[in-house]
């Protein structure tokens, strides 16, 4: 009976210890690369090179010159983008079922929010800051909640706008459009 109890106790400890383990799968590198991963690394490397080139114009040849930090930042950008490029080249190509670059970067929610921002920019000079901002916040929150929590969107937008107007108009004395 003591042997059986020890087995039951051992199984209980195994179950609790396995339930206490954290999911570490998010730390494991992915096998396949994301759409545009190689191109992004190349663009970052080119921007780092361009930044280094512009930093050469402000150099005086000394370590205390104003170009030290831009050169350092540009060098780090080039190094890390080269590392990302090398790692991306080692990964498998994206699967045929993976979304393309445009679908990956611009899902429907991002596209709708960008269109709402364009509308906000269009209506801002016509209806001024308070009305345009309130309408933008309410419509955006209602959209992101998929038509639910309308009262919450109305209330939170009013509170957020009151804080923004209070801080910028009355504390920082910024004239709002």
Secondary structure, 3 states (H helix, E strand, C coil): CHHHHHHHHHHHHHHHHHHHCCCCHHHCCCCECCCCHHHHHHHHHHHHHHHHHHHHCCCCCCCCCCHHHHHHHHHHHHHHHHHHHHHHHHCECCCCCCCCHHHHHCCHHHHHHHHHHHHHHHHHHHHHHHHHHHHHHHHHHHHHCCCCCHHHHHHHHHHHHHHHHHHHHHHCCCCCC
